[in-house]
Every structure is written in C-alpha cells, then in structure tokens.
Amino acid sequence: MKISKKTVLIFFIILMIIVLVGFIIKICVNKDYKNEKIGNNKSIEEIEKYILNIRSYKANLSATIVNNRNQNEYTIMQEVKQDYEKQNILAPDEIKGLEMTYSNGKLEIKNTELNLSKIYENYPSLSENNLFLTQFIESYKNQEEKRITQFDENTILMEVKTDRNRYDVWTKLYVNKEKLKPEKLEVLENNNKIKVYILYNEIEINI
C-alpha cells in the first residue's frame, strides 16, 4: 500500500504538534513546581530557626496599645543592630519627632520637632519591652512554655508565654511563610484581651 506524500506530511505535522504540546506542559509544570518551592518548601522548624537567628532589623510599624481607659495608636520607625537601637515616633502629631536612641548603655531622648535632647547613662536596652521584635525572640528562646503552629496556608504562628506584673501573658508572632518576614505581633493578657497589637508595614531583616 502506497502512502502519499500528503499523508506523510500530515503525520509529521501531528507528531510535531504532540511533541510541542508535551514540551509546553512540561515547562508549565516545572515552573509551577519552582514557584511552590520558593519559601513554601521550608519546614516549620526551618522557619522557626530563621526567625530566632534575626540579629538586626529595620521596620515601619503601626502599634496599638490598649489600657483600662483608652486605646492609643502610633506609627513608629524602629532600627535594631548590635549595641544600637533606635525608635522614632512618626504619628500621632502630638508626639511626632520623639526619638529614642540607645547605644552602649547610653540612652538619648530627643524631639526633633522641638529641638530638645536629654541623655541618660547606664540605661537598660530599649529592646527590653514588648514593642521590639528582638524582645519576642529573646523571650521565645528563654521561656519554657512556647509553641509554633501552622496558622493558615500562608502563615506560621509562634507563641510564647511570659509573666509580667503577675499576669500571664501570651505574645504571638505571625510570620509570612513565603516572604519569611513577620507580619504582626500581639500581646494578650490572661483574659485573652489584646494589650498590644503591632502591624509590620515594612520590615528589613538582618540589615
């Protein structure tokens, strides 16, 4: 049986189409696989280790502090490096420009808007309060009661229990799995009422 040139040509065209489609599918599958591996391929243990190894950072954050009478909201710029900590209030307007800088046991408080400055010697580190990410990290390392879980598809939740002023306090840090960056931090008293809420608008890790 003689096969015409037209039939052979059609056969080769169909074969080329099949090969081409298969190649395209392979590329798309590999691309999706690579995208899934970025950040998401890290285990909870690896993410925990990464966060606990943070030594420095710079962040723009929104902080809400709640007490018995009212609720105060701030926009703050923080910078933490070895033996150096800085916190600058960007809002509200009443205290805008209030800047605290700590270095080698010396604390300087100044208001850039009013051109006022005062220095305190032998002062404890600024980061020893719950507005700083590094304080959470130190507490998590040193406290026995803590846990880390998968909060949702994109978020890891790290929690640590501390005792401040005779109240049991849980501090919770929400970490973006893909970006490996903190998203928000909450401090809750034993009635599960949020006392401090921090949203990290921007943050650079290990600067």
Sequence and secondary structure as in RCSB ss.txt:
>XXXX:A:sequence
MKISKKTVLIFFIILMIIVLVGFIIKICVNKDYKNEKIGNNKSIEEIEKYILNIRSYKANLSATIVNNRNQNEYT
IMQEVKQDYEKQNILAPDEIKGLEMTYSNGKLEIKNTELNLSKIYENYPSLSENNLFLTQFIESYKNQEEKRITQ
FDENTILMEVKTDRNRYDVWTKLYVNKEKLKPEKLEVLENNNKIKVYILYNEIEINI
>XXXX:A:secstr
    HHHHHHHHHHHHHHHHHHHHHHHHHHHHHHHHHTTTTS HHHHHHHHHT   EEEEEEEEEE SS EEEEE
EEEEEETTEEEEEEEESGGGTTEEEEEETTEEEEEETTTTEEEEESS   TTSSTTSHHHHHHHHHH SSEEEEE
EETTEEEEEEEEEETTEEEEEEEEEETTTTEEEEEEEE TT  EEEEEEEEEEEE  
